[in-house]
Amino acid sequence: QVQLVESGGGLVQPGGSLRLSCAASIRLTSIYAMGWYRQAPGQQRELVVSINSGGTTNYADSVKGRFTISRDFAKDTVYLQMNSLKPEDTANYYCNAKVFRGATMTGYWGQGTQVTVSS
């Protein structure tokens, strides 16, 4: 079982910044890919950004140039730096990890952290 603990959400004004953290209970080197997803009320959960073990990233068009994913292997933590925040970025943000056990890949989710962008 892999546990993911997110933190860093909160209320921010439009144009502001937040940094989300996702601490994993296993070594990041054991994780095939990690990602940040978000879900707004009444909406489907959507991918914000993912990063695989090789460091290849995939950003949603809506956040390109504003959000940046990074990893700290010493702390087994993934970060999401969010700049130039917009009201439409308001959502519950979830961390996801994909782990291979043999030939089987399993996905794990954190509990989510709320981000609200409002004046």
C-alpha positions as CSV (number, residue, x, y, z in Angstrom):
1,Q,0.0,0.0,0.0
2,V,1.3,3.5,-0.9
3,Q,0.2,6.5,1.0
4,L,0.2,10.0,-0.5
5,V,-0.3,13.1,1.7
6,E,-1.0,16.4,0.0
7,S,-0.6,19.8,1.6
8,G,-0.3,23.4,0.6
9,G,-3.8,24.3,-0.6
10,G,-5.7,27.3,0.5
11,L,-7.3,30.6,-0.6
12,V,-5.4,32.9,-2.9
13,Q,-6.3,35.9,-4.9
14,P,-6.3,35.8,-8.7
15,G,-2.7,36.3,-10.0
16,G,-1.3,34.8,-6.8
17,S,0.8,31.6,-6.2
18,L,0.6,28.4,-4.2
19,R,2.9,25.4,-3.9
20,L,1.3,22.0,-3.3
21,S,3.3,19.1,-1.8
22,C,2.7,15.4,-2.1
23,A,4.7,13.2,0.3
24,A,4.9,9.5,-0.7
25,S,5.3,6.7,1.8
26,I,7.7,4.9,-0.5
27,R,10.8,6.0,-2.4
28,L,10.0,8.1,-5.5
29,T,12.5,5.9,-7.4
30,S,10.0,3.0,-6.8
31,I,7.2,5.0,-8.5
32,Y,6.7,4.7,-12.3
33,A,4.8,8.0,-12.6
34,M,3.3,10.7,-10.5
35,G,0.7,13.3,-11.3
36,W,-1.5,16.0,-10.1
37,Y,-5.2,16.0,-10.9
38,R,-8.0,18.3,-10.0
39,Q,-11.7,18.2,-9.7
40,A,-14.1,21.1,-9.5
41,P,-17.6,20.8,-8.2
42,G,-19.8,19.1,-10.8
43,Q,-16.8,18.4,-13.0
44,Q,-14.9,15.3,-13.9
45,R,-11.4,14.8,-12.4
46,E,-8.8,16.0,-14.9
47,L,-5.1,15.7,-15.3
48,V,-3.1,18.8,-14.5
49,V,0.4,17.4,-15.0
50,S,2.2,14.1,-14.8
51,I,5.8,13.2,-14.6
52,N,7.3,9.7,-15.3
53,S,10.4,8.1,-13.9
54,G,12.5,9.4,-16.7
55,G,11.4,13.0,-16.0
56,T,9.1,13.4,-19.0
57,T,6.2,15.8,-18.1
58,N,2.8,16.2,-19.6
59,Y,0.9,19.4,-18.8
60,A,-2.7,20.3,-19.5
61,D,-2.9,23.1,-22.0
62,S,-4.8,25.2,-19.5
63,V,-1.8,25.3,-17.0
64,K,1.2,25.4,-19.4
65,G,3.5,28.2,-18.6
66,R,1.9,28.8,-15.2
67,F,2.3,25.5,-13.3
68,T,5.5,23.5,-12.7
69,I,5.9,20.0,-11.3
70,S,9.1,19.0,-9.5
71,R,10.5,16.2,-7.4
72,D,12.7,16.0,-4.3
73,F,14.1,12.5,-4.2
74,A,15.7,13.1,-0.8
75,K,12.2,13.8,0.7
76,D,10.2,11.5,-1.6
77,T,8.0,14.5,-2.3
78,V,6.5,15.9,-5.5
79,Y,5.6,19.6,-5.7
80,L,3.2,21.6,-7.9
81,Q,4.2,25.2,-8.1
82,M,1.2,27.2,-9.3
83,N,1.7,30.8,-10.5
84,S,-0.7,33.3,-12.1
85,L,-3.6,31.5,-10.6
86,K,-7.1,32.1,-12.1
87,P,-10.5,31.6,-10.6
88,E,-11.0,28.6,-13.0
89,D,-8.1,26.9,-11.2
90,T,-10.3,26.5,-8.2
91,A,-10.7,22.8,-7.4
92,N,-9.7,20.0,-5.1
93,Y,-6.2,18.9,-6.2
94,Y,-5.2,15.2,-5.9
95,C,-1.8,13.6,-6.1
96,N,-1.6,10.3,-7.9
97,A,1.1,7.6,-8.1
98,K,1.4,4.7,-10.5
99,V,3.4,1.8,-9.1
100,F,4.4,-1.4,-10.9
101,R,4.3,-4.7,-8.9
102,G,5.6,-7.2,-11.3
103,A,3.6,-6.7,-14.5
104,T,0.7,-5.1,-12.7
105,M,0.3,-1.3,-12.4
106,T,-1.7,0.1,-9.5
107,G,-2.7,3.7,-9.0
108,Y,-2.9,5.4,-5.6
109,W,-4.5,8.6,-4.7
110,G,-4.1,11.1,-1.9
111,Q,-6.9,12.7,0.0
112,G,-6.8,15.9,-1.9
113,T,-6.2,19.5,-1.0
114,Q,-8.5,22.4,-1.8
115,V,-7.4,25.3,-3.8
116,T,-9.7,28.4,-4.0
117,V,-8.8,31.3,-6.2
118,S,-11.0,34.3,-5.4
119,S,-10.9,38.0,-4.7
